[in-house]
Amino acid sequence: MQRLRVTFARGEATKYITHLDTMRFWERALRRARLPVAQTQGFHPHPRIALAAPMPVGITGEAELMDVFLDEPVTPSRFLERLAAQMVAGIEVLDVETVDVETPSLQALMRCAEYRVTVESDRTLEDVRASIEALLKAESFPWEHLRDGSLRQYDLRPQVAHLAVAAADEGRYVLAMRLQTDSKAAGRPEQVARALGFSERPLAIHRVRLELAEGTPLRR
């Protein structure tokens, strides 16, 4: 058994596909690449692949992670060559490396995700920075939103590890966010933007990198 970790990017052309469709795409791509992907046990076996953190619809990313288990060893370079030939516009394989089979799952290792969130407003830079400072200084930040027909209430503050204005230009602001992303919670960039007073949905949300339990930032 071999375990390979794939780093890939998702661009504008594919940002509106769902997590389920993303998984189906990878299953087809791996099958067409004729790679010896291991199958799960049971009545309905499926390829042993797993993403670190599902991407919500409408978000792009440049350092997404996926683990693939193989029944037969394949060199990372050969795997990359075969898989890259099956990519479509909007998805690019950036790197492949071997990982210890016994390493905990990517989902178990996930801790944080970094984002660049572009918003538009007539607010001043000073006002935006004041809102950020108030949120970061707060001991708690009660929040609620409607999801799947039910109202969820939680404390938003613990989900925000870092928040700052990365760029500002004529009413457009790029917010740098580092949000909790683990088995307990998954910080949503659009919710943080709303908490700062931006009522309109962000113009763009881009996931820059993922951070695992070891605390080592992964490739950009």
WOLINCOR-V957544 format. One record per helix or strand of 2 or more residues. SS is the DSSP state (alpha for helix, beta for strand). FROM is the first residue (numbers start at 1). LEN is the number of residues. If there is no record, write none. Layout:
SS_FROM_LEN ; SS_FROM_LEN
This chain:
beta_2_9 ; alpha_12_3 ; alpha_19_14 ; beta_49_3 ; beta_60_11 ; alpha_76_9 ; beta_91_9 ; alpha_106_4 ; beta_110_11 ; alpha_125_13 ; beta_142_6 ; beta_150_6 ; alpha_157_3 ; beta_160_10 ; beta_172_10 ; alpha_189_7 ; beta_204_9
